[in-house]
């Protein structure tokens, strides 16, 4: 089986071909919602079908890959690395309902970035724009998520475009979401996700000042320990691709462009 990238023929038969990618750093694979998009949903590609999600994580597991947590971000680059981070944005209840069992079965962990002002609520930042409602994880479900060994991070209070806000309000979204989650769940919240991937240097600085250890963007790429921990890249998982190779194909192409 082969693919052509920038005029070069790249052969592979198994995921082992992509070992080189994982030796250079740790990809963060990012999902939003799981299952079939309900009627009225506009952003259907944010939903990954359940059988596809299971297929992707099982394929990774069969090839010897394992998950790591963002708290180990300072040690992302290791020889013969087969680690990755699985992330979910927004706190959709579909993740609690459908991801817990497959992840636990494989011994995988994940991080869920929660919109702190909408725990147990709805995706109001989407519905205000005409998107269908999506129930979010409630406090009890988040506690179950944590007790299973998974992580949580902050995704602001209300999911705004931070770069569209003034500095004072942006700081409030960043700092108050951290405090709210820490007070609610009694743990240190060290990781932040920029809504819509919207950030600038001054927003990045507010995240660091708030006491977070990492901040993740929507910029494509893999994480290394020489990167700015507050602008970490990720790989978005949407429909399609049909399997994990489709994701790695895109990552392979990105790395080819990056090196050149």
N, C-alpha and C positions, 0 to 999 in steps of 0.2 A: 504494500500500500504506500502511496506517496502523495506529497503535496508540493506545490511550487511556491516559493516565497522569494520575491525580488529576483526572479530569473534563476534561482538556485533550486535544484531538485532535492527535496528532503525526504528520505525514506524512514519509515518506522513500521514496526509490527506491534509493539506494545508500549505502554507508558514509560518503560525503562529508557526509551530514547530521550525522554525529557529530563533525565537525571541532571544534566548540565544546568538546566534552569534552576532546579532546586538546590544545586550546589552554590549558586551565586546569591541566594537569599531565600526569603520566605514569602510566597504569595498569600494575600488575603483574598479569599473567594467570598464575594458578597451577594447575598440573597435578600429579597424583600418579603415575598409572600409565597405560600405553598398551596397547591391545589388548582382546581379549575376556576377561572375568573367568573364571578357571578354576573348576571345580566346587568347591563348598564355600565360596566367597567370600561374606561377608555384606555388606561395603561395596562393592557393585557399582558405585555411582555414582562411586567413586574411579578407575575405569577409563574412559578415553575411547577409543572405537573408532579404529583407525588411519585409516580413510578420513575420519572426522570431524575428527581432528587435522590431517590434510593439508589438508582443505577449509578449515578455519579459518585456518591460517597462509597458505595460498595466497590466500585472499580478502583478508586484510590486505595482503599483498604487492601484489596487483593494484590496490589502492586507494592505493598509495604510502606505506604505513606501513613503518617500519623499527624494528629493535630497538636499544635502548641498554643500557648496563651500569650496574649499581648504583653503580659507582665514580664516576659522574657525577651522583650524587643531588643535589648542591648547585646544579645547573643544570637542574632538572627543568622549570621554567616558562619557556617561550619562545613568542613569537608563531608562529602557523602550525605548531604542533608536531604532528608525526605520529610520535611515538616511543612505544614501550612496552617493558616488560621481560617476558620469558617466564621463568617459574620452575617448577622441579620440586622437590617435597618428598620426602625419605626416601632417594633414591638407588636407586630401583627399576631393576633390570637391563632392564626393558622400555623404559625411556627411552633407554638406551644402544643397544638393539637397533633401536628404531623411530623415534627422533626425530632422530638424527644426520643421516641423509641428507636428509630434507625441510628441515631447518633450513639445512644447508650449501647445498642447491640454491638457496635463496632469499636466501642471504647473511645469515641471521638468527643471532643468538647467544642463549644462555640461561644461567641460573644453576641449579645443582643443589645443594640443601641436603642435606648428607650427615650421617648418624648415625655419628660418628667411631669409635665402639666396635664397629661392625658392618660395616665395609668388607669386602666379599666374603662376608658372612654372610647371615642371614635377618632378617625383620621380627619379631623375638622379642617386641617390645612389643605386637604384634597377636596372635601365635600363643598367647601366654599367656592371652589372652581368648577363645580359640577360633576365631580368624580363620585362614584358609588361609595357607600359607607363600608368601612372595614373595622370590625371590633378589635380592640387592642387588649393585650394581656392585662389582667387585673393584679392587685397586690399579692393575692394568694398564689396565682400562677407564676409570678416572678419569683416568689420565695421557693416554689417547687423547682423552678429552673435553676436557681442558685444551689439548692440542696443537691442537685444532680451533678454538681461540679462545673457548671457553666459560669461564664462571666457576664456582667452587664457594664454598659458604658452610657454616657449621657449624650443625648441628641437634641439638646436645648429644652426649653420649657414648652414652646409652642410650634416648633419647626419652621422658623422664618428663614428668609435669605439674609444671613447675617450681614452681608456686604451692603444690603439695602437699608440697614438700620444706622442710627447714630451710635457713637461709641458707648454712650451711657446705657442705652437699651441693649446693645449687643452684649455688654459686660453682664447685665442682669440675666439675660438668657443663658449665658455660659456659666456664671457662678451659681445662680439660684437652682439650676437643674442639677448641678453636682450636689449641693446641700440638700435638696429635696430628696434625692435618691438615697443619699447617705443617711439622712434622718429616718427615712421610711424602712430601709432594709438593714441598717446597722453595720454597713461595710464601707470601706474606702472605695470611692468611685474614681478611678485613675485614667479612664480612657474617654475620649470625646470624638464625636463624628459630626462633621460640618453638614448641615442640611443642604441638599441639592449640590453638595460639593462646593458650596459658595464660600470662598475665603480669600483674604488678602493678607499682607504681612501684618497689618495692625490687628486683624482678627486672630491670626495665629498667635500673636504676642499676648492677647487677652486670654487665650486658652492656656498658655504657659503660666501666666500670672495667677490664674485661678487655681493652680496646683495640680493640674492633670500631668500625666506622664507621657501620653501619646495623643495625637490627633490624626484622624484618617480622612482622606479626600476621596474624590472619584477619579483622580488622575490614574491612568493605567500603568501598571508596572509591578515590580516585586520589591519587598522591603529588605534592606541591608542595614548592618549596624553602623554604617557611616552616613546614613541619611539623617536629615532633620526629623526627629521623632514626632514633630507636630504637623508634618505634611506628608504622612506615609501614603503611598499609592495603593490601589486595590484593583482587583479584577471583578467586574460586575457579571453576575450570572443571570441571564435572561433567556427567554424562549426565542428561537433555538439557541444553543446547539443541542444535539441529541445526546451527547455523552461528554465525559470530561475531556476527551481529546480535543473537542471543538474549542473548549476554553483554553487549553494549552496551545493550540494552534495560534490563537490570537496573541497569547503571551509570547510565544516563540517569535512571531512577527514583530511584536513590540521590541523585544530584546535585540533583534537584528537591526532595526532602525536606530535603537538607542546607541549601539556600539559604533555605528557608522556615522 
